[in-house]
Amino acid sequence: MILANVFCLFFFLDETLRSLASPSSLQGPELHGWRPPVDCVRANELCAAESNCSSRYRTLRQCLAGRDRNTMLANKECQAALEVLQESPLYDCRCKRGMKKELQCLQIYWSIHLGLTEGEEFYEASPYEPVTSRLSDIFRLASIFSGTGADPVVSAKSNHCLDAAKACNLNDNCKKLRSSYISICNREISPTERCNRRKCHKALRQFFDRVPSEYTYRMLFCSCQDQACAERRRQTILPSCSYEDKEKPNCLDLRGVCRTDHLCRSRLADFHANCRASYQTVTSCPADNYQACLGSYAGMIGFDMTPNYVDSSPTGIVVSPWCSCRGSGNMEEECEKFLRDFTENPCLRNAIQAFGNGTDVNVSPKGPSFQATQAPRVEKTPSLPDDLSDSTSLGTSVITTCTSVQEQGLKANNSKELSMCFTELTTNIIPGSNKVIKPNSGPSRARPSAALTVLSVLMLKLAL
């Protein structure tokens, strides 16, 4: 009898461990049906190799041509094609920014998703693969660049934006592409046309897509303590050609122009996905991911929606596209909301400050009433040459952050800051989803050790 009981216990133990190790118990019901995304070029190839998928894809593209969503869904053949494609890799496909066939990939993505929404959406899903890295080497490099932890006397005399330009000139690829866009964007076409904006934008896109982030981010997000440094930062993208114009268009009109181009539309959607202010996170950024927000911001430079610093204030970080909400009519509220995603965005502001300081800013969770502070405007000064030395007064306060905890190898304690760091480093993000799953949360993550302990005690009692 005892042996039979022991055998049953061993069988129960085996089944328990199997269930705990199965994917379904780890993922929970919220991941049911989720598939890892395939890039859209590859997904298109897989669909083309399967006759049913390829024929349905051709049908859907014909259905979406010139029709709204309701008209398309009213057609049974179109609806059947959509149902088939929803089960194919094409429906969940994504693209990588800067990939070899990026434009082709984005065209495939939007050929399916463009007509599947209820009219014009304010926020569109990003067609790009989500950025899962967090405290990358870029931030640790920024800590060195900004002088954090360095001699205060040396740091006080440093112009970090000037240092960034000098560092770029020491790298052949960075120097070449930077010289190219400076030359193109400064080339006057005629007395009435100061430059060729289309060529200037293309050169800027090449620079930010092909030069490593440790150089481009340094130039774009360098920290400043005086007006001369801040003006150099503002002049990084040659705004007189790439950014400013005689008049400011309406922001919603500018968004409409951007959305007619697959690349611009994708970069704008990616910015909203990664920089939209979240009041449920410590940093105000989705998934507390500064790097994703900074990359999305840099990805918009060189398009109609190019953003830039609005002034040369060293203390207040305010960025905006070249547009206003004048003439919005009954759409003024929507226009102001769109513009505030740039001008009053705590996620974007915190990310820029964090990179400039070489730290991850520790902030308290914010409620919906949070308002970003803005410094008074400062008059612009002429742009500075790269060899001009500026003096800066570096602030004495350095915020203790998750990055410094990692680098210094500090042991975790019960402080609020370190608990935030631990939470950030142990949180998993589902690719292609906004859901966050903590490794040791939820009933499905029951610990095997507890089950083993109980079973061991029972076996000992039965054996005795």
Steps between C-alpha positions, in 0.01 A plus 500: 500500500782735592679427171181572307463834674861588428452409134192726479692784659783464247246503217333813643841669538588425137173648372538808723848576370387451140213747543728756666752474216244521219483826297131550575560515873774757455323724256150518637178556308603843379754345262260256339523527124805730505758432227850646473505748210680424174635783286249589230733427207549145624131465585413607145732231363336236719155614388600500132613138531152395616227527236208568734685776687635669186162508327330637814771765539443620141126510567542704817725755331238547231233534770694770686568707189282809525252354750433578863489227763123460513467470121780246492352286777157507335647296216499129593799422281703777665396385845599140421841617375556696820409201718754281319777760525438552872631147550807555281843646595414808291247626753750512789808594298727787606800688360840607630604863477789539258465149355612443142146484359333729752276684254382175338433353844296803606301499175401138566404583860280797410345318203322287759459728802419832334135420428423290806436780748190702573587816309803717582654390830672749730762243604598227257678177589869501416604279207846458654619220726491612865822608667557269798844622616499743790813615679729459202865587452381829347401626844823384660694675225291811557608495864860527385420761235309729733770498762296326770744391764785695339701788644246781568753763394551336161128438451414861581709617206357247255252565221354152451346585163836625374664185635240294312584674170872438558436133579303466174793644304727227642278230347533469121139396434351763732726774361420409139121492538492806724708700253266382224178624662662827613615569144163412343286682757714817478503512118291795377298430184395857417439831676143390566577133580758457775550125452365178355298372794428161341873426457576640844244266659642201313853579619377536859320164482817334378697652787262390777435156347862408419707658778513317836285644776792580727589779255157619379341500846794694643444777248121499524449457874814653654449668837551877520556749779510821293330656200794462260506122551121475466508697174760263360269211590209673325714554189594129474249428220555832314147620584499794257473243220370177654254644749393864463287647223342834415173405668395232745243258357218360709621197697214277387564596137868418550405166653277431199788567260728276706251213492494497121861374511556147635835585662383822667176337615694211652748721683218712646309191614819365657556829686149487646543134596828559686474859628134548585487612863397222736388580854525136607879478480780644709661693213179606318615291201330185370668202670747747658708475181695820437702350216192414296370856533830665402537270199146577384560874536824486299320286241265787409782738404519543123126479435215752477440445872862584596509619864756731660566711809283811489762727659850509648397480865752286692259421784167430329473221243215573259485339156241529225440443129484819294124551527226670702130453568382818332210443265400169659133594527303236686809275497697731729478268801639208299772722357606623844511142625722401209736793559524436875640153426813693402502826697373370836609138494651390835624171352696671223631771732613247762665281235700792357606610848593145595724458198662839547576422864605142429239380748152358529302764682328373815156657511192425705198349325289778356128554497298638207527852642876517429605793284843541345678818604634734238775756533462851355623545145851629438596699193688298238869557429690422180612140453853425617791345310637169625828644623345764727543427869206567728505508877226327691409487865421141589237443766619331817206266549528157344194277522565146623358263243462142389798545267730604784373209707595259223839657432607528864376150584302623800301242691125533502344637815154614598535856368237634263752573223651151499160335516408695186820383333426140593147527369623645170768235449269207575202602289436324170325658206300292254626584149234680300287554809466763771457239769758467774558174680715477811683168527370406842147635477171322439360167615646318198850562630464280807837404639597129452709511820190534719331200333815292536527584871143393573534178298827410672339533844206281394729233360704489820186463712367217285833321497512515881 
